[in-house]
Amino acid sequence: MAPFDQRSPNQQLLPLTAKTNANDHLEIGGCDVVELVEQYGSPLYILDELSLRTACQQYRDGFKSYYHGESQVIYASKAWNCLAICAIVASEGLGIDVVSGGELYTALQAGVKPDVIYLHGNNKSESELEYAIATGCTVIIDNWLELKNASNLAQSLGKSPRIMLRITPGIECHTHEYIQTGHLDSKFGFDPTEVESVFAFLSNQTLLQCVGIHAHIGSQIFELQPHQDLGAVMISWFKIASNYGLNLTELNIGGGLGISYTESDDPPSITEWVKTVSNSVITACEAQGLALPKLISEPGRSLIGTACVTAYTIGSNKTVPQGRTYITIDGGMSDNPRPITYQSKYLAMVANHMSTEADQVITIAGKHCESGDILIKDIKLPKTNPGDILVVPATGAYNYSMASNYNRIPKLAAVLVDAGTANLILKRETYADLIRQDVLPTKLQ
Ligand SMILES: Cc1ncc(COP(=O)(O)O)c(C=O)c1O
């Protein structure tokens, strides 16, 4: 197998350090998964630090190799925002993209410097805008209301905030196909038809520093062509902005690179994506006779997705008269809402019998009171018994961050594993946590 740094984490099915150990157990980050569950409880998110750091390094170093101008990778922390993850990605030189006051607070508490924090969102409240401007973060302006609010806040706070404009570029991706249109039916960003009037407004602003523009065209994208096309579309706005006296120097091309959830997924590597994006911007700048802008990218899923697996304990099983066999796990849609929300497909393996032949077709059901709470339909697995540990890979992105307390099920713990050591990064919620915000009025006591 190729060394860690030569494998693109987003193309793997399991974290880079995963292997079967002498006990026939799955091991990640040098830790036995079965022992982790014994120690930290079930279900459990297990995050491989090396996979996360390797993905950060491949993005960061890829831009250094392929892009001759300045570059900055920022982690789209909506994929999984918590103190430890913000601290790890920042220690690799990445910035952080946040989309709410809560994500911003977490990044700041993790010690991330405001000059590499970018606030997104299509309906930022005034207090979120004020928080970002007062702390010195860059704000990605999504609409007119926000632009005017930012201008007023700059005056009242006596600040000169850095802003970027989110533009809908007319490139829309549906994972395996994409379309280009003049303008898009999207809730995010300024439509291309509005951009010149925004530039005109900005040309009269003394406090707002508009440093550049931003676009994000979609997520779990396997094609390179849409990002190849995006450079030219975005760079054409730089020239138009200069007609309004604006000197744009930064281009944020968003995220979107996909990952392998199952064997049938075949995303490009991180390096291929970086090379495509870099070439696209370099070629567009050469064609327009423009200097290279600072190139910002904001991947989420492809940084964190493959680094994490979820370990569950198998409970009851049943075979229905029509023949399907179900096994039930102690989690489901509250810790991984993607299958019920997007019909997403996942793999699974039995962590305490890694070499046993997968000779049964099984449907894995979650424990929630919802018929649709099926984590995986008809997957081949070895014969299992109650108490076996089932592992579902590629759960790092949009699992914890979209988790809920449906059925008042406490949110899981998460451990960070590296070189044989495990560190708790999220405590398991307790029943007391579940009622922490409940209020029982006196008349009901
Ligand atoms: C504005 C923006 N940037 C970056 C991302 C990250 O996308 P991904 O996780 O696909 O890399 C998203 C996610 O949808 C987004 O909305």
The ligand as an ORCA input file, in Angstrom:
! r2SCAN-3c Opt
* xyz 0 1
  C     -20.330     28.181      1.031
  C     -19.824     26.801      1.200
  N     -18.506     26.595      1.175
  C     -17.978     25.363      1.356
  C     -18.795     24.271      1.551
  C     -18.141     22.927      1.734
  O     -18.522     22.031      0.779
  P     -17.919     20.557      0.790
  O     -18.162     19.986      2.136
  O     -18.667     19.858     -0.270
  O     -16.460     20.688      0.469
  C     -20.187     24.424      1.577
  C     -21.068     23.271      1.775
  O     -22.109     23.109      1.252
  C     -20.712     25.732      1.397
  O     -22.031     25.943      1.424
*
